[in-house]
Amino acid sequence: MKFLKNLKVKKLVQATRLHFGAVIKELKEGKKDNELWNQAEKLAGRNESLVVAKYLHLRAESIAKQ
């Protein structure tokens, strides 16, 4: 059980498909959280398509926590 001490536990995902759907709806309406978008850009590096995926995840988690 020594290995359990060194194991890093990631945060559990709280967002459901309904939260992701809400984010997609927001984007279709031209709404986005600029702070989260900037965070997604930093996480994605220069990969533009990855920015959208990171944003979807970050925003869905944000909605789930509300």
PDB file with SEQRES, HELIX, SHEET and CRYST1 records, atoms N, CA, C and O in Angstrom:
SEQRES   1 A   66  MET LYS PHE LEU LYS ASN LEU LYS VAL LYS LYS LEU VAL          
SEQRES   2 A   66  GLN ALA THR ARG LEU HIS PHE GLY ALA VAL ILE LYS GLU          
SEQRES   3 A   66  LEU LYS GLU GLY LYS LYS ASP ASN GLU LEU TRP ASN GLN          
SEQRES   4 A   66  ALA GLU LYS LEU ALA GLY ARG ASN GLU SER LEU VAL VAL          
SEQRES   5 A   66  ALA LYS TYR LEU HIS LEU ARG ALA GLU SER ILE ALA LYS          
SEQRES   6 A   66  GLN                                                          
HELIX    1 AA1 LYS A    2  ASN A    6  1                                   5    
HELIX    2 AA2 ARG A   17  LYS A   28  1                                  12    
HELIX    3 AA3 ASN A   34  ALA A   44  1                                  11    
HELIX    4 AA4 GLU A   48  LYS A   65  1                                  18    
CRYST1    1.000    1.000    1.000  90.00  90.00  90.00 P 1           1          
ATOM      1  N   MET A   1       0.813  -1.204   0.000  1.00  0.00           N  
ATOM      2  CA  MET A   1       0.000   0.000   0.000  1.00  0.00           C  
ATOM      3  C   MET A   1       0.854   1.265   0.000  1.00  0.00           C  
ATOM      4  O   MET A   1       0.331   2.379   0.027  1.00  0.00           O  
ATOM      5  N   LYS A   2       2.145   1.086  -0.030  1.00  0.00           N  
ATOM      6  CA  LYS A   2       3.042   2.221  -0.038  1.00  0.00           C  
ATOM      7  C   LYS A   2       2.818   3.103  -1.275  1.00  0.00           C  
ATOM      8  O   LYS A   2       2.957   4.324  -1.205  1.00  0.00           O  
ATOM      9  N   PHE A   3       2.471   2.472  -2.407  1.00  0.00           N  
ATOM     10  CA  PHE A   3       2.265   3.226  -3.644  1.00  0.00           C  
ATOM     11  C   PHE A   3       1.078   4.180  -3.550  1.00  0.00           C  
ATOM     12  O   PHE A   3       1.040   5.178  -4.270  1.00  0.00           O  
ATOM     13  N   LEU A   4       0.124   3.902  -2.692  1.00  0.00           N  
ATOM     14  CA  LEU A   4      -1.042   4.770  -2.551  1.00  0.00           C  
ATOM     15  C   LEU A   4      -0.677   6.143  -2.003  1.00  0.00           C  
ATOM     16  O   LEU A   4      -1.352   7.130  -2.295  1.00  0.00           O  
ATOM     17  N   LYS A   5       0.375   6.210  -1.221  1.00  0.00           N  
ATOM     18  CA  LYS A   5       0.806   7.489  -0.663  1.00  0.00           C  
ATOM     19  C   LYS A   5       1.312   8.423  -1.755  1.00  0.00           C  
ATOM     20  O   LYS A   5       1.159   9.640  -1.652  1.00  0.00           O  
ATOM     21  N   ASN A   6       1.914   7.859  -2.802  1.00  0.00           N  
ATOM     22  CA  ASN A   6       2.478   8.659  -3.881  1.00  0.00           C  
ATOM     23  C   ASN A   6       1.479   8.924  -5.009  1.00  0.00           C  
ATOM     24  O   ASN A   6       1.771   9.697  -5.922  1.00  0.00           O  
ATOM     25  N   LEU A   7       0.332   8.305  -4.957  1.00  0.00           N  
ATOM     26  CA  LEU A   7      -0.677   8.442  -5.999  1.00  0.00           C  
ATOM     27  C   LEU A   7      -1.369   9.793  -5.886  1.00  0.00           C  
ATOM     28  O   LEU A   7      -1.883  10.156  -4.828  1.00  0.00           O  
ATOM     29  N   LYS A   8      -1.374  10.533  -6.992  1.00  0.00           N  
ATOM     30  CA  LYS A   8      -2.064  11.820  -7.018  1.00  0.00           C  
ATOM     31  C   LYS A   8      -3.478  11.585  -7.516  1.00  0.00           C  
ATOM     32  O   LYS A   8      -3.687  10.983  -8.570  1.00  0.00           O  
ATOM     33  N   VAL A   9      -4.429  12.059  -6.762  1.00  0.00           N  
ATOM     34  CA  VAL A   9      -5.827  11.877  -7.123  1.00  0.00           C  
ATOM     35  C   VAL A   9      -6.299  13.104  -7.892  1.00  0.00           C  
ATOM     36  O   VAL A   9      -6.186  14.233  -7.413  1.00  0.00           O  
ATOM     37  N   LYS A  10      -6.832  12.870  -9.093  1.00  0.00           N  
ATOM     38  CA  LYS A  10      -7.378  13.966  -9.885  1.00  0.00           C  
ATOM     39  C   LYS A  10      -8.781  14.287  -9.393  1.00  0.00           C  
ATOM     40  O   LYS A  10      -9.462  13.448  -8.803  1.00  0.00           O  
ATOM     41  N   LYS A  11      -9.193  15.517  -9.651  1.00  0.00           N  
ATOM     42  CA  LYS A  11     -10.542  15.929  -9.280  1.00  0.00           C  
ATOM     43  C   LYS A  11     -11.552  15.103 -10.065  1.00  0.00           C  
ATOM     44  O   LYS A  11     -11.343  14.798 -11.239  1.00  0.00           O  
ATOM     45  N   LEU A  12     -12.627  14.751  -9.415  1.00  0.00           N  
ATOM     46  CA  LEU A  12     -13.682  14.020 -10.094  1.00  0.00           C  
ATOM     47  C   LEU A  12     -14.429  14.951 -11.036  1.00  0.00           C  
ATOM     48  O   LEU A  12     -14.631  16.128 -10.738  1.00  0.00           O  
ATOM     49  N   VAL A  13     -14.828  14.415 -12.156  1.00  0.00           N  
ATOM     50  CA  VAL A  13     -15.596  15.190 -13.123  1.00  0.00           C  
ATOM     51  C   VAL A  13     -17.031  15.293 -12.631  1.00  0.00           C  
ATOM     52  O   VAL A  13     -17.680  14.279 -12.375  1.00  0.00           O  
ATOM     53  N   GLN A  14     -17.518  16.507 -12.500  1.00  0.00           N  
ATOM     54  CA  GLN A  14     -18.879  16.734 -12.033  1.00  0.00           C  
ATOM     55  C   GLN A  14     -19.839  16.990 -13.186  1.00  0.00           C  
ATOM     56  O   GLN A  14     -21.048  16.806 -13.044  1.00  0.00           O  
ATOM     57  N   ALA A  15     -19.306  17.414 -14.325  1.00  0.00           N  
ATOM     58  CA  ALA A  15     -20.149  17.785 -15.454  1.00  0.00           C  
ATOM     59  C   ALA A  15     -20.772  16.558 -16.109  1.00  0.00           C  
ATOM     60  O   ALA A  15     -20.137  15.512 -16.247  1.00  0.00           O  
ATOM     61  N   THR A  16     -22.021  16.711 -16.504  1.00  0.00           N  
ATOM     62  CA  THR A  16     -22.728  15.654 -17.228  1.00  0.00           C  
ATOM     63  C   THR A  16     -22.933  16.113 -18.669  1.00  0.00           C  
ATOM     64  O   THR A  16     -22.561  17.226 -19.040  1.00  0.00           O  
ATOM     65  N   ARG A  17     -23.522  15.251 -19.460  1.00  0.00           N  
ATOM     66  CA  ARG A  17     -23.783  15.621 -20.855  1.00  0.00           C  
ATOM     67  C   ARG A  17     -24.726  16.815 -20.942  1.00  0.00           C  
ATOM     68  O   ARG A  17     -24.688  17.563 -21.919  1.00  0.00           O  
ATOM     69  N   LEU A  18     -25.564  16.997 -19.939  1.00  0.00           N  
ATOM     70  CA  LEU A  18     -26.454  18.159 -19.929  1.00  0.00           C  
ATOM     71  C   LEU A  18     -25.668  19.462 -19.783  1.00  0.00           C  
ATOM     72  O   LEU A  18     -26.008  20.473 -20.397  1.00  0.00           O  
ATOM     73  N   HIS A  19     -24.622  19.427 -18.971  1.00  0.00           N  
ATOM     74  CA  HIS A  19     -23.774  20.605 -18.799  1.00  0.00           C  
ATOM     75  C   HIS A  19     -23.025  20.911 -20.097  1.00  0.00           C  
ATOM     76  O   HIS A  19     -22.912  22.068 -20.503  1.00  0.00           O  
ATOM     77  N   PHE A  20     -22.514  19.857 -20.743  1.00  0.00           N  
ATOM     78  CA  PHE A  20     -21.819  20.054 -22.016  1.00  0.00           C  
ATOM     79  C   PHE A  20     -22.783  20.605 -23.066  1.00  0.00           C  
ATOM     80  O   PHE A  20     -22.413  21.458 -23.872  1.00  0.00           O  
ATOM     81  N   GLY A  21     -24.021  20.111 -23.049  1.00  0.00           N  
ATOM     82  CA  GLY A  21     -25.039  20.620 -23.966  1.00  0.00           C  
ATOM     83  C   GLY A  21     -25.319  22.092 -23.746  1.00  0.00           C  
ATOM     84  O   GLY A  21     -25.521  22.845 -24.699  1.00  0.00           O  
ATOM     85  N   ALA A  22     -25.331  22.499 -22.489  1.00  0.00           N  
ATOM     86  CA  ALA A  22     -25.558  23.909 -22.158  1.00  0.00           C  
ATOM     87  C   ALA A  22     -24.424  24.781 -22.698  1.00  0.00           C  
ATOM     88  O   ALA A  22     -24.661  25.893 -23.170  1.00  0.00           O  
ATOM     89  N   VAL A  23     -23.203  24.278 -22.627  1.00  0.00           N  
ATOM     90  CA  VAL A  23     -22.048  25.026 -23.137  1.00  0.00           C  
ATOM     91  C   VAL A  23     -22.146  25.163 -24.656  1.00  0.00           C  
ATOM     92  O   VAL A  23     -21.901  26.238 -25.203  1.00  0.00           O  
ATOM     93  N   ILE A  24     -22.500  24.088 -25.324  1.00  0.00           N  
ATOM     94  CA  ILE A  24     -22.642  24.132 -26.783  1.00  0.00           C  
ATOM     95  C   ILE A  24     -23.724  25.135 -27.178  1.00  0.00           C  
ATOM     96  O   ILE A  24     -23.565  25.876 -28.149  1.00  0.00           O  
ATOM     97  N   LYS A  25     -24.813  25.157 -26.431  1.00  0.00           N  
ATOM     98  CA  LYS A  25     -25.893  26.122 -26.689  1.00  0.00           C  
ATOM     99  C   LYS A  25     -25.378  27.549 -26.526  1.00  0.00           C  
ATOM    100  O   LYS A  25     -25.664  28.417 -27.350  1.00  0.00           O  
ATOM    101  N   GLU A  26     -24.613  27.787 -25.455  1.00  0.00           N  
ATOM    102  CA  GLU A  26     -24.041  29.119 -25.230  1.00  0.00           C  
ATOM    103  C   GLU A  26     -23.168  29.536 -26.409  1.00  0.00           C  
ATOM    104  O   GLU A  26     -23.272  30.661 -26.899  1.00  0.00           O  
ATOM    105  N   LEU A  27     -22.309  28.626 -26.862  1.00  0.00           N  
ATOM    106  CA  LEU A  27     -21.406  28.952 -27.963  1.00  0.00           C  
ATOM    107  C   LEU A  27     -22.180  29.246 -29.246  1.00  0.00           C  
ATOM    108  O   LEU A  27     -21.814  30.149 -29.997  1.00  0.00           O  
ATOM    109  N   LYS A  28     -23.241  28.493 -29.500  1.00  0.00           N  
ATOM    110  CA  LYS A  28     -24.069  28.740 -30.686  1.00  0.00           C  
ATOM    111  C   LYS A  28     -24.735  30.108 -30.623  1.00  0.00           C  
ATOM    112  O   LYS A  28     -24.991  30.730 -31.654  1.00  0.00           O  
ATOM    113  N   GLU A  29     -25.015  30.573 -29.407  1.00  0.00           N  
ATOM    114  CA  GLU A  29     -25.634  31.887 -29.201  1.00  0.00           C  
ATOM    115  C   GLU A  29     -24.592  33.005 -29.158  1.00  0.00           C  
ATOM    116  O   GLU A  29     -24.934  34.172 -28.970  1.00  0.00           O  
ATOM    117  N   GLY A  30     -23.320  32.643 -29.333  1.00  0.00           N  
ATOM    118  CA  GLY A  30     -22.253  33.636 -29.341  1.00  0.00           C  
ATOM    119  C   GLY A  30     -21.772  34.048 -27.963  1.00  0.00           C  
ATOM    120  O   GLY A  30     -21.085  35.060 -27.819  1.00  0.00           O  
ATOM    121  N   LYS A  31     -22.127  33.272 -26.950  1.00  0.00           N  
ATOM    122  CA  LYS A  31     -21.721  33.582 -25.576  1.00  0.00           C  
ATOM    123  C   LYS A  31     -20.526  32.722 -25.195  1.00  0.00           C  
ATOM    124  O   LYS A  31     -20.489  31.527 -25.489  1.00  0.00           O  
ATOM    125  N   LYS A  32     -19.555  33.336 -24.541  1.00  0.00           N  
ATOM    126  CA  LYS A  32     -18.458  32.557 -23.975  1.00  0.00           C  
ATOM    127  C   LYS A  32     -17.861  33.312 -22.800  1.00  0.00           C  
ATOM    128  O   LYS A  32     -17.897  34.541 -22.744  1.00  0.00           O  
ATOM    129  N   ASP A  33     -17.320  32.561 -21.878  1.00  0.00           N  
ATOM    130  CA  ASP A  33     -16.664  33.107 -20.697  1.00  0.00           C  
ATOM    131  C   ASP A  33     -15.211  33.376 -21.089  1.00  0.00           C  
ATOM    132  O   ASP A  33     -14.424  32.443 -21.246  1.00  0.00           O  
ATOM    133  N   ASN A  34     -14.861  34.652 -21.245  1.00  0.00           N  
ATOM    134  CA  ASN A  34     -13.524  35.000 -21.733  1.00  0.00           C  
ATOM    135  C   ASN A  34     -12.409  34.533 -20.807  1.00  0.00           C  
ATOM    136  O   ASN A  34     -11.337  34.143 -21.270  1.00  0.00           O  
ATOM    137  N   GLU A  35     -12.655  34.571 -19.517  1.00  0.00           N  
ATOM    138  CA  GLU A  35     -11.635  34.120 -18.563  1.00  0.00           C  
ATOM    139  C   GLU A  35     -11.352  32.626 -18.753  1.00  0.00           C  
ATOM    140  O   GLU A  35     -10.197  32.202 -18.779  1.00  0.00           O  
ATOM    141  N   LEU A  36     -12.418  31.837 -18.883  1.00  0.00           N  
ATOM    142  CA  LEU A  36     -12.236  30.398 -19.106  1.00  0.00           C  
ATOM    143  C   LEU A  36     -11.644  30.123 -20.483  1.00  0.00           C  
ATOM    144  O   LEU A  36     -10.857  29.190 -20.642  1.00  0.00           O  
ATOM    145  N   TRP A  37     -12.013  30.926 -21.478  1.00  0.00           N  
ATOM    146  CA  TRP A  37     -11.464  30.748 -22.828  1.00  0.00           C  
ATOM    147  C   TRP A  37      -9.952  30.977 -22.799  1.00  0.00           C  
ATOM    148  O   TRP A  37      -9.195  30.213 -23.399  1.00  0.00           O  
ATOM    149  N   ASN A  38      -9.517  32.022 -22.105  1.00  0.00           N  
ATOM    150  CA  ASN A  38      -8.080  32.299 -21.980  1.00  0.00           C  
ATOM    151  C   ASN A  38      -7.363  31.162 -21.267  1.00  0.00           C  
ATOM    152  O   ASN A  38      -6.251  30.788 -21.638  1.00  0.00           O  
ATOM    153  N   GLN A  39      -8.007  30.620 -20.245  1.00  0.00           N  
ATOM    154  CA  GLN A  39      -7.425  29.486 -19.526  1.00  0.00           C  
ATOM    155  C   GLN A  39      -7.317  28.277 -20.459  1.00  0.00           C  
ATOM    156  O   GLN A  39      -6.317  27.560 -20.436  1.00  0.00           O  
ATOM    157  N   ALA A  40      -8.334  28.058 -21.268  1.00  0.00           N  
ATOM    158  CA  ALA A  40      -8.323  26.946 -22.225  1.00  0.00           C  
ATOM    159  C   ALA A  40      -7.201  27.120 -23.243  1.00  0.00           C  
ATOM    160  O   ALA A  40      -6.542  26.150 -23.617  1.00  0.00           O  
ATOM    161  N   GLU A  41      -6.983  28.357 -23.691  1.00  0.00           N  
ATOM    162  CA  GLU A  41      -5.894  28.626 -24.637  1.00  0.00           C  
ATOM    163  C   GLU A  41      -4.541  28.290 -24.025  1.00  0.00           C  
ATOM    164  O   GLU A  41      -3.681  27.716 -24.693  1.00  0.00           O  
ATOM    165  N   LYS A  42      -4.351  28.640 -22.772  1.00  0.00           N  
ATOM    166  CA  LYS A  42      -3.090  28.330 -22.093  1.00  0.00           C  
ATOM    167  C   LYS A  42      -2.893  26.825 -21.969  1.00  0.00           C  
ATOM    168  O   LYS A  42      -1.789  26.320 -22.173  1.00  0.00           O  
ATOM    169  N   LEU A  43      -3.965  26.107 -21.635  1.00  0.00           N  
ATOM    170  CA  LEU A  43      -3.876  24.654 -21.477  1.00  0.00           C  
ATOM    171  C   LEU A  43      -3.635  23.940 -22.808  1.00  0.00           C  
ATOM    172  O   LEU A  43      -2.976  22.902 -22.850  1.00  0.00           O  
ATOM    173  N   ALA A  44      -4.169  24.498 -23.888  1.00  0.00           N  
ATOM    174  CA  ALA A  44      -4.094  23.848 -25.196  1.00  0.00           C  
ATOM    175  C   ALA A  44      -2.824  24.187 -25.965  1.00  0.00           C  
ATOM    176  O   ALA A  44      -2.530  23.565 -26.985  1.00  0.00           O  
ATOM    177  N   GLY A  45      -2.087  25.151 -25.490  1.00  0.00           N  
ATOM    178  CA  GLY A  45      -0.907  25.548 -26.242  1.00  0.00           C  
ATOM    179  C   GLY A  45      -1.327  26.211 -27.540  1.00  0.00           C  
ATOM    180  O   GLY A  45      -2.169  27.109 -27.534  1.00  0.00           O  
ATOM    181  N   ARG A  46      -0.760  25.788 -28.633  1.00  0.00           N  
ATOM    182  CA  ARG A  46      -1.070  26.403 -29.924  1.00  0.00           C  
ATOM    183  C   ARG A  46      -2.079  25.600 -30.740  1.00  0.00           C  
ATOM    184  O   ARG A  46      -2.351  25.943 -31.891  1.00  0.00           O  
ATOM    185  N   ASN A  47      -2.626  24.558 -30.173  1.00  0.00           N  
ATOM    186  CA  ASN A  47      -3.573  23.706 -30.883  1.00  0.00           C  
ATOM    187  C   ASN A  47      -4.976  24.305 -30.792  1.00  0.00           C  
ATOM    188  O   ASN A  47      -5.644  24.190 -29.764  1.00  0.00           O  
ATOM    189  N   GLU A  48      -5.416  24.945 -31.877  1.00  0.00           N  
ATOM    190  CA  GLU A  48      -6.677  25.684 -31.866  1.00  0.00           C  
ATOM    191  C   GLU A  48      -7.900  24.798 -31.630  1.00  0.00           C  
ATOM    192  O   GLU A  48      -8.827  25.203 -30.929  1.00  0.00           O  
ATOM    193  N   SER A  49      -7.913  23.604 -32.203  1.00  0.00           N  
ATOM    194  CA  SER A  49      -9.071  22.725 -32.003  1.00  0.00           C  
ATOM    195  C   SER A  49      -9.115  22.192 -30.573  1.00  0.00           C  
ATOM    196  O   SER A  49     -10.188  21.877 -30.059  1.00  0.00           O  
ATOM    197  N   LEU A  50      -7.974  22.094 -29.946  1.00  0.00           N  
ATOM    198  CA  LEU A  50      -7.928  21.645 -28.564  1.00  0.00           C  
ATOM    199  C   LEU A  50      -8.452  22.725 -27.618  1.00  0.00           C  
ATOM    200  O   LEU A  50      -8.949  22.416 -26.535  1.00  0.00           O  
ATOM    201  N   VAL A  51      -8.343  23.973 -28.023  1.00  0.00           N  
ATOM    202  CA  VAL A  51      -8.856  25.075 -27.207  1.00  0.00           C  
ATOM    203  C   VAL A  51     -10.351  24.892 -26.970  1.00  0.00           C  
ATOM    204  O   VAL A  51     -10.832  25.052 -25.848  1.00  0.00           O  
ATOM    205  N   VAL A  52     -11.076  24.558 -28.021  1.00  0.00           N  
ATOM    206  CA  VAL A  52     -12.525  24.376 -27.900  1.00  0.00           C  
ATOM    207  C   VAL A  52     -12.835  23.225 -26.949  1.00  0.00           C  
ATOM    208  O   VAL A  52     -13.722  23.340 -26.102  1.00  0.00           O  
ATOM    209  N   ALA A  53     -12.115  22.128 -27.082  1.00  0.00           N  
ATOM    210  CA  ALA A  53     -12.339  20.972 -26.204  1.00  0.00           C  
ATOM    211  C   ALA A  53     -12.049  21.330 -24.750  1.00  0.00           C  
ATOM    212  O   ALA A  53     -12.818  20.976 -23.856  1.00  0.00           O  
ATOM    213  N   LYS A  54     -10.950  22.026 -24.515  1.00  0.00           N  
ATOM    214  CA  LYS A  54     -10.603  22.439 -23.151  1.00  0.00           C  
ATOM    215  C   LYS A  54     -11.652  23.401 -22.595  1.00  0.00           C  
ATOM    216  O   LYS A  54     -12.038  23.308 -21.430  1.00  0.00           O  
ATOM    217  N   TYR A  55     -12.107  24.325 -23.443  1.00  0.00           N  
ATOM    218  CA  TYR A  55     -13.125  25.275 -23.003  1.00  0.00           C  
ATOM    219  C   TYR A  55     -14.415  24.548 -22.640  1.00  0.00           C  
ATOM    220  O   TYR A  55     -15.016  24.827 -21.603  1.00  0.00           O  
ATOM    221  N   LEU A  56     -14.842  23.611 -23.497  1.00  0.00           N  
ATOM    222  CA  LEU A  56     -16.057  22.847 -23.214  1.00  0.00           C  
ATOM    223  C   LEU A  56     -15.975  22.192 -21.846  1.00  0.00           C  
ATOM    224  O   LEU A  56     -16.926  22.234 -21.065  1.00  0.00           O  
ATOM    225  N   HIS A  57     -14.840  21.593 -21.568  1.00  0.00           N  
ATOM    226  CA  HIS A  57     -14.658  20.912 -20.283  1.00  0.00           C  
ATOM    227  C   HIS A  57     -14.671  21.905 -19.121  1.00  0.00           C  
ATOM    228  O   HIS A  57     -15.373  21.701 -18.131  1.00  0.00           O  
ATOM    229  N   LEU A  58     -13.896  22.973 -19.246  1.00  0.00           N  
ATOM    230  CA  LEU A  58     -13.823  23.962 -18.165  1.00  0.00           C  
ATOM    231  C   LEU A  58     -15.183  24.603 -17.891  1.00  0.00           C  
ATOM    232  O   LEU A  58     -15.583  24.758 -16.737  1.00  0.00           O  
ATOM    233  N   ARG A  59     -15.885  24.971 -18.952  1.00  0.00           N  
ATOM    234  CA  ARG A  59     -17.183  25.643 -18.777  1.00  0.00           C  
ATOM    235  C   ARG A  59     -18.234  24.681 -18.242  1.00  0.00           C  
ATOM    236  O   ARG A  59     -19.040  25.056 -17.391  1.00  0.00           O  
ATOM    237  N   ALA A  60     -18.236  23.443 -18.732  1.00  0.00           N  
ATOM    238  CA  ALA A  60     -19.193  22.452 -18.235  1.00  0.00           C  
ATOM    239  C   ALA A  60     -18.975  22.202 -16.747  1.00  0.00           C  
ATOM    240  O   ALA A  60     -19.940  22.091 -15.990  1.00  0.00           O  
ATOM    241  N   GLU A  61     -17.729  22.114 -16.327  1.00  0.00           N  
ATOM    242  CA  GLU A  61     -17.430  21.947 -14.903  1.00  0.00           C  
ATOM    243  C   GLU A  61     -17.891  23.169 -14.110  1.00  0.00           C  
ATOM    244  O   GLU A  61     -18.407  23.039 -12.999  1.00  0.00           O  
ATOM    245  N   SER A  62     -17.703  24.344 -14.683  1.00  0.00           N  
ATOM    246  CA  SER A  62     -18.129  25.574 -14.020  1.00  0.00           C  
ATOM    247  C   SER A  62     -19.644  25.587 -13.814  1.00  0.00           C  
ATOM    248  O   SER A  62     -20.127  25.952 -12.743  1.00  0.00           O  
ATOM    249  N   ILE A  63     -20.380  25.190 -14.835  1.00  0.00           N  
ATOM    250  CA  ILE A  63     -21.842  25.133 -14.734  1.00  0.00           C  
ATOM    251  C   ILE A  63     -22.260  24.090 -13.702  1.00  0.00           C  
ATOM    252  O   ILE A  63     -23.189  24.319 -12.927  1.00  0.00           O  
ATOM    253  N   ALA A  64     -21.584  22.956 -13.689  1.00  0.00           N  
ATOM    254  CA  ALA A  64     -21.928  21.873 -12.760  1.00  0.00           C  
ATOM    255  C   ALA A  64     -21.742  22.295 -11.304  1.00  0.00           C  
ATOM    256  O   ALA A  64     -22.453  21.815 -10.421  1.00  0.00           O  
ATOM    257  N   LYS A  65     -20.805  23.174 -11.057  1.00  0.00           N  
ATOM    258  CA  LYS A  65     -20.523  23.609  -9.685  1.00  0.00           C  
ATOM    259  C   LYS A  65     -21.503  24.665  -9.185  1.00  0.00           C  
ATOM    260  O   LYS A  65     -21.554  24.943  -7.987  1.00  0.00           O  
ATOM    261  N   GLN A  66     -22.277  25.252 -10.089  1.00  0.00           N  
ATOM    262  CA  GLN A  66     -23.219  26.314  -9.702  1.00  0.00           C  
ATOM    263  C   GLN A  66     -24.401  25.755  -8.964  1.00  0.00           C  
ATOM    264  O   GLN A  66     -25.291  26.506  -8.564  1.00  0.00           O  
TER     265      GLN A  66                                                      
END                                                                             
